[in-house]
Amino acid sequence: MNKSILHVVFAVSTLAFLACNNEDKVKNVSTNGSIETSITVDHLSDSLDVLISTNLVWIHNTLVKTIVHADTIPSLGVVMEEAENENGETKNVVLKKDYELYITVK
């Protein structure tokens, strides 16, 4: 399995786990010895998205390395959603469909 996919899977699983329990939510990353990972999916066009994973490697409170992986992936297309404005008015809008992210940590 591609290493960047493993990083994505790890980061999203960690975020999902932390989101389930607000008491354990991380407010500050320990920079003494950790890897901080972020994942984004940018909509490039109607048919393509870009998956970007960024890893910050912290050792002894110093950022020693930043690793960025960007992969072009197929877009999932669009979906119709009902949206509401600040006045409470609703209407159907077309939105680009987002990927669901799952992480497996071993």
C-alpha positions as CSV (number, residue, x, y, z in Angstrom):
1,M,0.0,0.0,0.0
2,N,1.3,3.4,-0.8
3,K,2.9,5.2,2.1
4,S,1.0,8.4,1.6
5,I,-2.3,6.5,1.8
6,L,-1.1,5.0,5.1
7,H,-0.3,8.5,6.4
8,V,-3.8,9.6,5.4
9,V,-5.4,6.6,7.0
10,F,-3.4,7.2,10.2
11,A,-4.2,10.9,10.5
12,V,-7.9,10.6,9.7
13,S,-8.3,7.7,12.2
14,T,-6.6,9.8,14.9
15,L,-8.8,12.8,14.2
16,A,-11.9,10.7,14.1
17,F,-11.0,9.1,17.4
18,L,-10.3,12.4,19.0
19,A,-13.5,13.9,17.7
20,C,-15.5,11.2,19.4
21,N,-14.4,12.3,22.9
22,N,-14.1,16.0,23.5
23,E,-12.3,15.4,26.8
24,D,-9.4,13.9,25.0
25,K,-9.3,16.5,22.2
26,V,-5.7,17.7,21.6
27,K,-5.4,21.4,21.9
28,N,-1.6,21.6,21.5
29,V,0.7,19.2,19.7
30,S,3.6,18.0,21.8
31,T,6.7,19.0,19.9
32,N,9.1,17.1,22.1
33,G,8.9,14.0,19.8
34,S,5.9,13.7,17.5
35,I,4.6,13.6,14.0
36,E,1.8,16.0,13.2
37,T,-0.3,15.1,10.2
38,S,-2.9,17.0,8.2
39,I,-5.0,15.9,5.3
40,T,-6.9,17.9,2.7
41,V,-8.7,17.1,-0.5
42,D,-8.9,20.1,-2.9
43,H,-11.3,20.0,-5.8
44,L,-9.1,20.6,-8.9
45,S,-11.7,20.3,-11.6
46,D,-15.0,18.6,-12.4
47,S,-13.2,15.3,-12.8
48,L,-10.1,15.5,-10.6
49,D,-9.3,16.2,-6.9
50,V,-6.0,16.6,-5.2
51,L,-5.3,14.6,-2.0
52,I,-2.6,16.4,0.1
53,S,-1.1,15.0,3.2
54,T,1.4,17.1,5.3
55,N,3.5,15.6,8.0
56,L,5.5,17.7,10.4
57,V,8.2,15.9,12.3
58,W,9.0,17.4,15.7
59,I,12.1,16.4,17.8
60,H,13.1,18.1,21.0
61,N,10.8,21.1,20.3
62,T,12.3,21.6,16.9
63,L,10.6,21.1,13.5
64,V,13.1,18.9,11.8
65,K,11.2,17.9,8.6
66,T,8.1,18.7,6.7
67,I,6.9,16.0,4.3
68,V,4.2,16.9,1.8
69,H,2.5,14.3,-0.5
70,A,0.1,15.4,-3.3
71,D,-1.7,12.9,-5.4
72,T,-4.3,13.5,-8.1
73,I,-7.4,11.3,-7.7
74,P,-10.7,11.1,-9.5
75,S,-13.5,13.4,-8.4
76,L,-16.6,11.8,-7.0
77,G,-18.8,14.3,-9.0
78,V,-21.5,16.4,-7.5
79,V,-24.5,16.0,-5.2
80,M,-27.6,18.1,-4.6
81,E,-28.0,19.4,-1.0
82,E,-30.5,21.7,0.6
83,A,-28.8,24.8,1.9
84,E,-30.2,27.5,4.3
85,N,-29.0,31.1,4.4
86,E,-28.9,33.4,7.4
87,N,-32.6,34.4,6.8
88,G,-33.8,30.9,7.1
89,E,-34.5,30.5,3.4
90,T,-33.7,27.2,1.8
91,K,-32.9,26.1,-1.7
92,N,-31.2,23.2,-3.5
93,V,-27.6,23.7,-4.4
94,V,-25.0,21.6,-6.3
95,L,-21.9,20.8,-4.3
96,K,-18.8,18.7,-5.1
97,K,-19.0,15.4,-3.4
98,D,-16.3,14.8,-0.7
99,Y,-14.4,11.6,0.0
100,E,-14.9,9.8,3.3
101,L,-11.6,9.3,5.0
102,Y,-10.7,6.2,7.0
103,I,-7.5,5.5,8.8
104,T,-6.0,2.2,9.9
105,V,-3.3,2.4,12.6
106,K,-1.0,-0.6,13.1
